[in-house]
């Protein structure tokens, strides 16, 4: 009789799928230390209201390009090594093995835990750069007003994300510049296989880094061009507005239903007026803080991209110079080939003369000398013929070279 074995495979498979769906996240709040949490996709969707396709952007197994997605209750940030979901109260950072993540979390916790200082740093920079001359008091008062105003939580997190992304790309650009310029200069002085291989690797890195920087720049430019997206990024403002709307709805529901028709019409008129004001405020949102923040890092990333473009132009100029050098070498080889061919033709002419003398034709020069005077005369004629043949060949060669230079075929 066959024994029926229990089949725990489906449960094991389900458990493995659940473990694969859950990832380790670092939760950073405005108050308190960052903590680790095992969160699955469904749990994150409940907390943030994000669809599955937005979470797929943060999947480290998929090489998704840099992007910033603005949703109703959260902002998805995927910038280089920074993969985070930002809400109005907390930030979920995907844990990874990147050594830059620890520094990012340290700066993020320090930034969100200090609400007394404006996180943009623009006002502080303005105060530091202001001269202590006439009109200084107005500038200092303006800077003080900027320091007194703090950004909401989500914008602080966004600033740290942009700052670390720009710093990372800037450091990679500087490292590539420090390696590329000496290698290109060495290649111009000595064209070798090793130098060409080194420059080829540098060019590949340059193309990849330029694409990454260009993608971040495009995302920031797209964000600056869309005022409605920037308005939607004020999650704290939207959360407070929703709470205020719920309070008003509860107050309206508790009112006495015995009010006269005129009061109802007046209230409806007031509601329509408030709705019109809200819609007009939505059309023209107050996004000055976020616009200044994004524009500052847009200028920084644009400067990094310009450095890469300058390096790319230097690489292209070096390639053109190397091609010119190779063309010059090729022309020299062609000229040498022309000279050797001409010499071969001239030597062939001499060989024809020698062949004519070597035929079985009886001439006086080939007869055996009978006396010493005949031997001396015969020897003299031999050397006269040999020297005449060599001189004739040399003259023909020099005449051919002169004709080539005269026609500008040879230089």
Secondary structure, 3 states (H helix, E strand, C coil): CCCCCCCCHHHHHHHHHHHHHCEEEEEEECCCCCEEEEECHHHHHHHHCCCHHHHHHCCCCCCCCCEEEECCCCEEEEECCEEEEECCCEEEEECCCCCHHHHHHHHHHHHHCCCCCCCCCHHHHHHHHCCCCCCHHHHHHHHHHHHHCCCCHHHHHHHHHHHHHHHHHHHHHHHHHHHHHHHHHHHHHCCCHHHHHHHHHHHHHHHHHHHHHHHHHHHHHHHHHCHHHHHHCCHHHHHHHHHHHHHHHHHHHCCCCCCCHHHHHHHHHHHHHHHHHHHHHHHCCCCHHHHHHHHHHHHHHHHHHHHHHHHHHHHHHHHHHHHHHHHHHHHHHHHHHHHHHHHHHHHHHHHHHHHHHCCCCCCHHHCCCCCHHHHHHHHHHHHHHHHHHHHHHHHHHHHHHHHHHHCCCCC
